[in-house]
Amino acid sequence: MVKTEEYDAVVTDLRLSGMGGMEILREIKKYNTEIIVVIMTAYGTLESAVSAIKEGAYDYIAKPFSTDELIIKLQRALHYKNTTAEVNRLRGEIQAEFEFCNIVGNSEAMKKVLEIVKGVSERDTTVLIRGESGTGKEKIAGAIHYHSSRKTGPFIRVSCAALNREILESELFGHEKGAFTGAFAQKVGKFEHAHGGSIFLDEIGEIDENTQVKILRVLGERTYERVGGNQTLAADIRLIAATNKDLASLVAEGKFRDDLYFRLNVVPLTIPPLRTRKEDLPLLVTAFL
């Protein structure tokens, strides 16, 4: 029936004659991973529940149970299914925005950029994107993320130039309740939101030295603390940074840490301005039209 019809949910007993509930679960998931499966069991042990959920069941329900209890389980399951479908749809729309085909340009300069992007995407290394304002640094950063092994994880974007030091630190690392005046509740930072994915720090040349030290620690030790906190958090992230400034000159002037610049500049990528690749103008005009 599952092979020939579409179902939202299947409720099956764990103990059956012939094929067991776990076998049915595995067979259903072979044909359609989106079908919600709820396992009924009179042997409602933690072991059987964990085994069923590991195999892909949404939930289990221990017998005897009331009709209302089953209805509530199914309502929650269908809400989860609908929410997951919506999240996947939105994720697909965002990912489509950063496809290589949406990076317009056929000039030799842009071909070289895309070659580097394709080559570096699968390597979980830090990338420093350089280029003037408006050259498409964020689009390149998104392409790197969505063509990497982290593409199913979050892609978090932060404009460093738009925030002062205190606010930027709180945005990046989060803060604990009472860490400073106005900190009425705990705040989760962008690094925490980016866990398992990538974080894009735009205009990183604008950050102050204190924040530079903290970002250096994230890159070196892969750990950080929230502002005002003592708990050390792990940073499972890929960092992609961008700047319209010459960071090497800022290092020479003592305005940017040389050790952080060394950590950021693992894979340098420079996006050429449009005035140097005018052959791409007709392509851009067509794309906009």
C-alpha positions as CSV (number, residue, x, y, z in Angstrom):
1,M,0.0,0.0,0.0
2,V,2.8,2.4,0.8
3,K,4.4,1.7,-2.6
4,T,1.2,2.7,-4.5
5,E,-0.5,5.3,-2.2
6,E,0.5,8.5,-0.4
7,Y,0.1,8.5,3.4
8,D,0.8,11.2,6.0
9,A,1.1,8.7,8.9
10,V,1.2,5.1,9.8
11,V,0.4,3.6,13.2
12,T,1.7,0.1,13.6
13,D,2.1,-2.4,16.4
14,L,5.6,-3.4,17.4
15,R,4.6,-7.1,17.9
16,L,2.9,-8.6,14.8
17,S,2.6,-12.1,13.3
18,G,4.8,-12.4,10.2
19,M,6.6,-9.1,9.6
20,G,7.3,-7.2,12.9
21,G,6.7,-3.5,13.5
22,M,10.4,-2.6,13.2
23,E,10.6,-4.4,9.8
24,I,7.5,-2.5,8.6
25,L,9.1,0.8,9.8
26,R,12.3,0.0,7.8
27,E,10.3,-0.9,4.7
28,I,8.2,2.3,4.9
29,K,11.3,4.5,5.2
30,K,12.8,2.8,2.1
31,Y,9.9,4.0,0.0
32,N,9.0,7.3,1.6
33,T,11.1,8.9,4.4
34,E,8.4,11.6,4.9
35,I,5.8,9.3,6.2
36,I,5.3,9.7,10.0
37,V,5.5,6.3,11.8
38,V,4.1,5.9,15.3
39,I,4.9,2.5,17.0
40,M,2.4,0.9,19.4
41,T,3.8,-1.4,22.0
42,A,2.6,-3.2,25.0
43,Y,6.3,-3.5,25.9
44,G,6.8,0.2,26.5
45,T,10.4,0.0,27.6
46,L,13.0,2.7,27.0
47,E,15.0,0.2,24.9
48,S,12.2,-0.5,22.4
49,A,11.3,3.2,22.2
50,V,14.9,4.2,21.5
51,S,15.4,1.5,18.9
52,A,12.2,2.5,17.0
53,I,13.2,6.2,17.0
54,K,16.7,5.4,15.9
55,E,15.2,3.5,13.0
56,G,13.2,6.5,12.0
57,A,9.9,6.3,14.0
58,Y,8.5,9.7,15.0
59,D,7.3,8.5,18.4
60,Y,5.9,5.5,20.2
61,I,2.8,5.0,22.3
62,A,2.5,2.4,25.1
63,K,-0.6,0.2,25.4
64,P,-3.1,0.5,26.8
65,F,-3.7,4.1,25.6
66,S,-6.8,6.3,25.2
67,T,-8.1,7.5,21.8
68,D,-7.4,11.1,22.9
69,E,-3.7,10.2,23.6
70,L,-3.3,8.7,20.1
71,I,-5.0,11.7,18.5
72,I,-2.7,14.1,20.3
73,K,0.3,12.1,19.2
74,L,-0.9,12.2,15.6
75,Q,-1.7,15.9,15.7
76,R,1.8,16.7,16.9
77,A,3.3,14.3,14.3
78,L,1.4,16.0,11.5
79,H,2.4,19.5,12.8
80,Y,6.0,18.4,12.8
81,K,5.7,17.0,9.2
82,N,4.1,20.2,7.9
83,T,6.7,22.4,9.7
84,T,9.6,20.3,8.4
85,A,8.2,20.5,4.9
86,E,8.0,24.3,5.2
87,V,11.5,24.6,6.6
88,N,12.8,22.5,3.7
89,R,11.0,24.7,1.2
90,L,12.4,27.9,2.6
91,R,15.9,26.3,2.9
92,G,15.6,25.3,-0.8
93,E,14.7,28.9,-1.8
94,I,17.6,30.3,0.2
95,Q,20.0,27.7,-1.2
96,A,18.8,28.5,-4.8
97,E,19.8,32.1,-4.3
98,F,23.4,31.1,-3.8
99,E,23.7,28.6,-6.7
100,F,26.6,29.2,-9.0
101,C,24.2,29.9,-11.9
102,N,23.0,33.0,-9.9
103,I,26.6,34.5,-9.8
104,V,26.5,36.4,-13.0
105,G,29.7,36.8,-14.9
106,N,31.6,35.1,-17.7
107,S,34.8,37.2,-17.7
108,E,38.1,35.5,-17.1
109,A,38.3,37.3,-13.7
110,M,35.0,35.8,-12.6
111,K,35.8,32.4,-13.9
112,K,38.9,32.4,-11.7
113,V,36.8,33.4,-8.7
114,L,34.3,30.6,-9.3
115,E,37.1,28.1,-9.7
116,I,38.5,29.0,-6.3
117,V,35.0,28.9,-4.8
118,K,34.3,25.4,-6.2
119,G,37.7,24.2,-5.0
120,V,37.5,25.6,-1.5
121,S,33.8,24.8,-0.8
122,E,34.4,21.2,0.3
123,R,37.5,22.0,2.4
124,D,36.4,23.2,5.8
125,T,38.9,26.1,5.8
126,T,38.5,29.7,6.7
127,V,38.1,32.0,3.7
128,L,38.8,35.7,3.5
129,I,36.8,37.5,0.7
130,R,38.2,40.8,-0.4
131,G,36.5,43.3,-2.6
132,E,34.8,46.7,-2.8
133,S,31.3,47.3,-1.5
134,G,28.7,45.9,-3.9
135,T,30.9,43.4,-5.6
136,G,28.9,40.4,-4.2
137,K,31.0,39.2,-1.3
138,E,27.9,37.8,0.6
139,K,26.8,35.9,-2.5
140,I,30.2,34.3,-2.8
141,A,30.1,33.4,0.9
142,G,26.7,31.8,0.5
143,A,27.9,29.8,-2.5
144,I,30.8,28.5,-0.5
145,H,28.5,27.4,2.3
146,Y,25.7,25.9,0.2
147,H,28.2,23.8,-1.8
148,S,30.0,22.5,1.3
149,S,29.4,19.5,3.6
150,R,27.8,22.0,6.0
151,K,25.1,23.0,3.5
152,T,22.3,21.5,5.6
153,G,23.5,23.6,8.6
154,P,22.7,27.2,9.2
155,F,24.3,30.1,7.3
156,I,24.5,33.0,9.7
157,R,25.4,36.5,8.4
158,V,26.7,39.4,10.6
159,S,27.5,42.9,9.5
160,C,30.4,43.9,11.8
161,A,30.4,47.6,10.6
162,A,26.7,48.1,11.6
163,L,27.3,47.4,15.4
164,N,29.4,49.1,18.1
165,R,31.8,47.0,20.2
166,E,29.5,46.1,23.1
167,I,26.6,45.2,20.8
168,L,28.8,43.3,18.4
169,E,30.3,41.1,21.2
170,S,26.8,40.3,22.5
171,E,25.6,39.5,18.9
172,L,28.5,37.2,18.2
173,F,29.0,35.4,21.5
174,G,25.7,36.0,23.3
175,H,25.4,37.1,26.9
176,E,24.2,36.0,30.3
177,K,21.4,37.6,32.3
178,G,22.8,40.5,34.2
179,A,26.0,40.7,32.2
180,F,25.5,44.4,31.7
181,T,22.8,47.1,32.1
182,G,19.8,46.0,30.1
183,A,20.7,42.3,29.9
184,F,17.4,41.1,31.4
185,A,17.7,37.6,30.0
186,Q,20.2,35.2,28.5
187,K,20.9,35.8,24.8
188,V,22.2,33.2,22.4
189,G,24.9,34.6,20.1
190,K,25.5,34.2,16.4
191,F,28.3,31.7,16.9
192,E,25.9,29.5,18.8
193,H,23.2,29.8,16.1
194,A,25.8,28.9,13.5
195,H,26.8,25.6,15.3
196,G,27.2,22.9,12.6
197,G,27.1,25.5,9.8
198,S,28.9,28.6,8.7
199,I,29.1,32.2,9.9
200,F,29.8,35.1,7.6
201,L,31.4,38.1,9.2
202,D,31.1,41.0,6.8
203,E,33.5,44.0,7.0
204,I,35.6,42.2,9.6
205,G,38.2,45.1,9.3
206,E,35.9,47.2,11.4
207,I,36.0,45.2,14.6
208,D,38.0,46.4,17.7
209,E,41.0,44.7,19.2
210,N,39.1,43.1,22.1
211,T,36.7,41.4,19.7
212,Q,39.6,40.4,17.5
213,V,41.2,38.5,20.4
214,K,37.9,36.6,21.0
215,I,37.5,35.7,17.4
216,L,41.1,34.6,17.3
217,R,40.4,32.2,20.2
218,V,37.4,30.8,18.3
219,L,39.6,30.0,15.3
220,G,42.4,28.6,17.4
221,E,40.7,26.7,20.2
222,R,37.1,26.4,18.7
223,T,35.7,27.6,22.1
224,Y,34.3,30.8,23.6
225,E,32.1,32.1,26.4
226,R,29.1,34.3,26.4
227,V,29.6,37.8,27.7
228,G,29.4,37.7,31.5
229,G,29.5,33.9,31.5
230,N,31.8,31.2,32.7
231,Q,30.6,28.2,30.7
232,T,32.9,27.3,27.8
233,L,31.0,26.6,24.6
234,A,32.2,24.6,21.6
235,A,32.3,26.4,18.2
236,D,31.6,23.9,15.4
237,I,31.6,26.5,12.7
238,R,33.2,27.4,9.4
239,L,34.2,31.1,9.4
240,I,34.0,33.1,6.2
241,A,35.0,36.7,6.5
242,A,34.8,39.7,4.1
243,T,36.4,43.1,3.9
244,N,36.6,46.1,1.6
245,K,39.8,47.2,3.4
246,D,43.4,46.2,3.0
247,L,43.9,44.2,6.1
248,A,47.6,43.8,5.5
249,S,47.9,47.7,5.6
250,L,45.9,47.7,8.8
251,V,48.2,45.2,10.3
252,A,51.2,47.3,9.4
253,E,49.5,50.3,11.0
254,G,48.8,48.3,14.2
255,K,45.1,48.6,13.7
256,F,44.5,44.8,13.1
257,R,46.1,41.9,14.8
258,D,48.6,40.1,12.6
259,D,47.9,36.7,14.2
260,L,44.2,37.1,13.4
261,Y,45.0,38.2,9.9
262,F,47.1,35.0,9.5
263,R,44.2,32.9,10.7
264,L,41.7,34.6,8.4
265,N,43.8,34.7,5.3
266,V,44.0,30.9,4.9
267,V,42.2,31.1,1.5
268,P,42.2,34.6,0.1
269,L,39.6,35.4,-2.5
270,T,39.4,38.8,-4.3
271,I,36.3,39.7,-6.2
272,P,37.0,42.2,-9.1
273,P,34.9,45.3,-9.4
274,L,32.6,45.6,-12.4
275,R,34.7,48.4,-14.0
276,T,37.5,45.8,-14.6
277,R,35.2,43.2,-16.2
278,K,32.9,45.3,-18.4
279,E,32.3,42.2,-20.6
280,D,29.9,41.0,-17.9
281,L,27.7,44.0,-18.3
282,P,25.4,42.6,-21.0
283,L,24.9,39.4,-18.9
284,L,24.0,41.5,-15.8
285,V,21.6,43.6,-17.8
286,T,19.9,40.5,-19.1
287,A,19.7,39.0,-15.6
288,F,18.1,42.1,-14.2
289,L,15.6,42.4,-17.0
